[in-house]
Amino acid sequence: MPWTKIQADEAGRPGIFGAPSGSVRELTYRDAIREALAQALERDKRVFLIGEGIDDPGGVFGTTVGLKDRFGGDRVMDMPIAENGLTGVANGAAMTGMHPVMIHMRVDFLPMAMDQMINHAAKWSYMTAGRVKVPVTFRAIVGRGWGSAAQHSQSLQALFAHVPGIQVLMPASPYDAKGMLLASIAGDRPTLIIEHRWLYDQKEGVPEEPYFVSSGKALVRRQGTDVTIVATSYMVYEAMRAAAELEKTDISAEVVDLRSIQPIDENTITDSVRKTGRLIAADMGWKLCGVSAEIAAIAAEHCQGSLKAPVRRITLPATPTPACNELEKAYYPTFEDIIRAAREMMK
């Protein structure tokens, strides 16, 4: 069945915690991804999956479990530890008409493939005046947990969002995880989808049938009037929790789920900031030259007359990730940091 018959959902559903209805079932984030991959493999013979450990019993945190048994080793295949070389293979397959999905268990090792991703996948369509498309999808996992430390816990999304020609998506909800993945696989552009490992157990109503969620459109998850919290990925949940707590002290917080950082939705950010006059940018990466810096710059460029307080940024401290559990607690920002920033801005 051709992908063009699937209706794109431009806006997405209104809430992470929305109740299921109709053909919608409540799925975890990991199950939504696995369902999307299965539907893409079933629907389009050009799709194949490749990655380190994707056919292991764990199946990339459960997102690829059972797919090799169902679709065979020629479409769901393990790869050696050769990130740059195999990314070149995936790029070449995409240029010749396939729609590969390359899965990296951890984003920390994507820098080994940056030549192929930045100098080739992101550039070939431009260099050939659109005659050559590179419909390759990269999945990579970021985030904290079990003392993974400096080389297995990084959030490197800003490195890739800096580059024109490659989409960088960060779905926070199961609904978006499925719809954005399907849209990426069916599309004709290279796309990096970054998933936070703490999202995999989150649940939401997800339609059983295939659907697309368009990139480049942020979503207001919660309406507010006093302060705007623009968040990425797992920080959306921290922002929602902060907003609920702030409401108890009569501070109305609007939560914007950015969803996509390349392209980035300037209009939704500026519309919200003009309404509230205050902005908190909450990102899982570092502050310097990061996604939070881009959000702040958008407000500075377009909302200067509306700002009632300096922009605040909630990010990682400027140090590599520690391994000790107690140091991890101090290292990662939470809803409490967002609450503290919002209260200080309201004074």
C-alpha positions, 0 to 999 in steps of 0.5 A: 500500500503506498504511503501517500494514502496515509493522512498526515497529522499536522498538529498531533494530538493535544496532550501527552496524557490524552485518553485513548478512544476509538482504534486508539490503544494505550501503548508504551513509547517502546511499543509505539516505536516497535509497531511503527517499525513493523508497519513500515517493514510490512508496508514497504519492501524498500525498508530495512533495519540495521544496527548494533545489537538490534537482533539481540534479546534486548532488542534496543531497549525493547524497540526491535524485539521479534522483528528479525523473526518476523521479517528475516535477517535480510531486512533486520540485520546486526552490524559490526562496530564500524559506524562510519562505514556502515552509515555510508552503506545505509546512505548508498542504499538510500540513494539507490531507492531503499529506505534504510533505518539505521539504529544506534544504541547510544548517541555517543558513538554517532560522532564516528559517523559524522562524516557520512551523516553531515558531509554526505547524507545531509548534502547530496540532495543539494549538491545534485539539485534535488536529483538524488534523494537520501531517505535514510532514518537514523535512530539514536538514544540519549539520556541518563541511567544506571551510572552510564557516565561520560561516554554513554550518557551524552545528549549531542542533539545540538551537534547535528541540529547545527547542520542544514540538510538533516532533520533532527526530531525529538519526540516526547510522547508515544503518539509522536514517536510512532507518527514521526518515525513513520513519516521519516521512513516514508519521506525522502530526507535524511532524518535523525530521531533522538529518543531518551531512554527514560521515555520508553515506559511512558504511555499514551493513546496511540492509533493502531493504523499507520499515521504521520506526524509532520516535522517542524511543528511544536505543540503546546501541551499546556496553556498558561499566561505567566511563563512559557516553558519550552522543553525538549524530549524527556524535559517535557515531562519535567516541565509538565510536572513543574507547571502542575506544581506552579499552579498551586501557587497561582503561577500559570505556566504554558508548556511547549513541546518542541518536538523538532529542533531541525527545523525549529518552530519559531512561530509557536515559541514566539507566539507563546512568549509574546503572551506570557512575557517570560521564557524558560528553555529546558533541554537535556544538553549543555548550555553553551551553543545548545538547543536552549541557546537557540530558543533564547536567541529566537526570543531575543530576536523576535520578542524583545518588547514582550519580555518581562524578565531575562530568559532562563535556561535549564540545562546540564552543567558544563562538565562530563557526566558523572557515574556515581548515583549521588552525583547523577542526582546533582547533575541532571536538572528536574522539575524543581529547577524549573519551578525555582526559575519560574518563581524567581522570574515572577518576583 
